[in-house]
Amino acid sequence: MGAPVLLLVHPMGADHRFWDDCRTIWEESFRCIAVDLRGAGRSPPLAGLHSIEAHADDLESFCIAERLERVVIIGCAVGAMISTIFAARSSERCAALVLSNPGYRTTPEASAALAARAAAVRVGGMASAAEAVDRSFLGHSDPERVEVYKRRFLAQDADAYALHIEGMLHADVSIEIGRITCPTLVVGGGRDVLLPLDHARKVVEALSRGELAIAEEGAHLIPYQYPGLFTKLAANFLKRAMPRAG
């Protein structure tokens, strides 16, 4: 069996372009597919609330349609939570798992703040959520890179973004994470104030084959902020976890 496909899952508020720089590096060794989650990018719009479990089911349907028998799934933030559910439910298909800035469960306080953000963008448009981007890049030293991300973020449809938020107000991977059997790398950001390191540590503790890497300068979107560092961490992990992958 050849090398698995890297299946890349973007965070909430982004689309497949989130992975462009990582793909440029990985594609020297792997086939990469960066998906658009339902309601993002080129995917069909959301008809209503769509939970992380429903997004994971979409990924499984995509793998079946594309005949992807063996994948390494790599996700960031909410995309990491979706990837966790996918790996738990599709153990035969998932060869390895890489989670950046993962969440463990949405706390009541975070749920209330997210619900308020959804309500605000419905009234005031995407500009009402611009502060979330600033917090996602806390301490980042490349303003041009931040500006590119922010332009894409603000160009989204506000109602679609609100639906994305509302679909994960009660997101929780704690129940299914124990079913994951594949080797897993968890990358946490030392400056992540949206999903702090405590989430990453809880995820690792719940995994049977998990290891933790900490990007001390990383905030909430490590693969986009530091693609060189993130791709190196992932590649080294995959060499250890799957030495015969290719």
N, C-alpha and C positions, 0 to 999 in steps of 0.2 A: 504493500500500500504506500502511495506517495505521500508527500508533505501535505498536511491539512491546509485548508483555506482559512485565512484570517478574516473573520466576520466582525466588522467594526460597528459599534453602536454608539451614536452620539448622545450628548447630554440634552436635557430639556432646554429648549430655546435655541438649539442649533440645528444643523442638518449634515448631510454627508460630507460637506466641505470642511467640517471640523477636522477631518483626518487627512487632509491633503498632504501636509508635510510629512506626517508619519508614513503615509503610503509610499511616498517617493523613496524613502529609505527601505521600507520592508519589501517593496516589490522587486528588489534585487534578489531576494531569496524565496519569497512567498507570493502566491496569488492572494490578492486582497479584494474584499468586497465591502465597501462602506454603504450601509443601508440608510434610507430615510425612513424613520419611524412614521407610523400612520399619523397624518395631520401635519407632517413636516416635509419641506423640500418638494420633491416630485411625487410623493405618495398621495393616495386618496385622502380627502379631508375627513376629519372626525365628524361622525354623526351624533356623538354624545360623549359621555365620560368613557375613558379607556384606561383601565387599570394597568399596573405593571405586568400583571398576569396575562392580560389580553395582548399586550405588546409582545410578551414572550411567545404566546401562541402564534402571533403573526410571524415571528422569526422562524418558528418550526414549520409553518406553512410555506414560507419562502424557501427554506432548505429543501423541503420535499419537491417544490416546483422546479428548483434549480438543480436537483439531484446532488446536493452537497451531503455526502455521506459522512464526512469527517471534518470538523471545524475546530479552530481555536477561536473562542469568542472573546472579544476585547471591548469593554464598555467603560464609560466615564460618567460619574455622578449618578443621575437617575438611569442613564444608560447602563451603568454597572449593576444597579438593582435589577433591571430587566434581564441583563445577562446572567445574573445569579439565578433567577427563576428559570431561565432557559436551561442552564447547566443542570439544575436539579431535576428538571422534567425530561431532559433529553440526554441522559448520561451515555447512551451508546453512541450518540453522534458527536458529543463534545469531548475532544481529546485533551484540552487544557483550557484554562480560564485566566484572564488577566483583568483585574478590576482597578480602575483609577478613581480615587476620591469616592469610594462607595458609601452608600447609606446602609444602615442596619434596620432601622425603622424610623418612621416619621413621628417625632414626639408631639404631644398635644400643643406645645408652644409653637413648634415649627408649623404644624398644621394650621393653626390660627393665623400665623403670619403669612403663609402661602395663600390662604383663603382671602385675606385682605388684599394681597397683591393681585389676585385674579379679579376681584371686584374693582380695584383701582384701574386696571388696564381696560376693563370694559367701559369705564366712564371717561378716562383720560388718554386712552391709547397706549401704545408701547412705551412712549416716553415716560410714563408713570413708573415703569419698572427699570429704568436706566440705572438706578442705584444698585440693583442686583448685579449688573455687569461690573460695576466698579468694585464691589465687594468680592466678586469672583476672581479679580486680578490683583488683589491686595499685595502691594509691595513689588509688583512686576515693573521691570525697568525699560520695557520697550513700548512706548506710547503708540507708535504706528501700528504695531500688532494688535494692541487693545482696540484701537480705532476701527480697524478692519472688522474685528469681531462685533463691535458695538453697532456698526452700520448694518451688518447682516441681522443682528438681533432686533434692531428697531424697525427693520423692513418687514417683519412678520405680521401676519394678521392677528389683531389683538384678541378676537374671540377664540381663534384656534389656540393661541398661547394660554388663554384662560382655561380652556378645556383641558389642555395638557396638565396644567397645575392641579385642577380639581380632580383629575383622575389619579393623582398620587398623594392626595391629602392623608390617606391612611396606609401608605405603602409600608410593607413589613416583609423582610426576607427571613426573619428569624425562624419561622416554622419550617420552611423548605430547605434552608441552607444545609441542614444536616444530611440531606440526601445526596449532596455533591460528592462524587468519587474521584473526579479528575484532579490532577495537580493544579494549584491555583496560586497566582501571584497577586498580592494586594499592595497597591502603591498609594500611600497617603501623603497629603501635603502639610508641611509644618505651618503654613500660613492659611490653611483652609478654615475660614470662619463659618462657612455654610454647612459643610459636613466635616466637622473637625476629626482629628486623629482618633478620638474615642470610637467613632463608627468603624474605622478601618481595623482597629484592634479587636473590637467585638466580632467582626466578620472573621478575622483570622482565628480567633479562639473557637469559633463554631465549626471551622473546617477541619476535616480529617487530614488533609494534605495541603495546608496553606502556609505561605510564608509572607512576611511583611517587609516592604522596602519603604523608607521614608525619604521623600524629597524635601529637605528642610526649607528650601526657598520656594517650593511650590505652593500655589494657592488652590483654587477650586477646579481648575481646568488644566492639569499638568500636561496631558498630551499636546494640547494646543500651545501652552506657554513654553514648554521645554521639550520639543519633539525629539531632539537629539538624545537627551537624557532618558526620556521615556522609552524610545525605541531600543536603546541599548539595554535598559533594564529588562524589557520584554524579551529581547533576543537572547540575552544570557540565560534568562529563566527557561526559555524554550529549549535551549541547548542542553540544559541540565535535565529538564523534565521529559524531553523527547529526543534523545541523542540520535535516533535513527530517522527523524522526521524528514531530513533532506538538507 
